């Protein structure tokens, strides 16, 4: 498989037990259906489904449209990872694969991490108030 950006042959690399085609020149990678869920930071839910659900396929980024490096379908669709992240991926509706440019996997992992942190329950403010009150009482 050739990189759709650099036109050089991709190399098969292991990402968390998943063999993906990665460009050694630009660090782009092709992911077959289901592989994004396997190599991205672990989360509840399906990252691919949440990316494609109700997708308008009308996003733009700094990259030109490309043909799918796996099946040749042209052009791949521009999809935004999750919602309002600004991370635009290339998606092939024919083979359901994704092309991730250079730092997009890192950006996806940062987004998943931020979502996980936001979902963590914060301190119980009522309990904090009560604890501060108790500690402020004269001894």
Secondary structure, 3 states (H helix, E strand, C coil): CECCCCCCECEEEEECCEEEEECCCCCCEEECCCHHHHHCCCCCCCHHHHHHCCCCCCCCCCCCCCCCCCCCCCCCEEEECCCCCCCEEEECCCCCCEEECCCHHHHHHHHHHHHHHHHCCCCCHHHHHHHHHHHHCCC
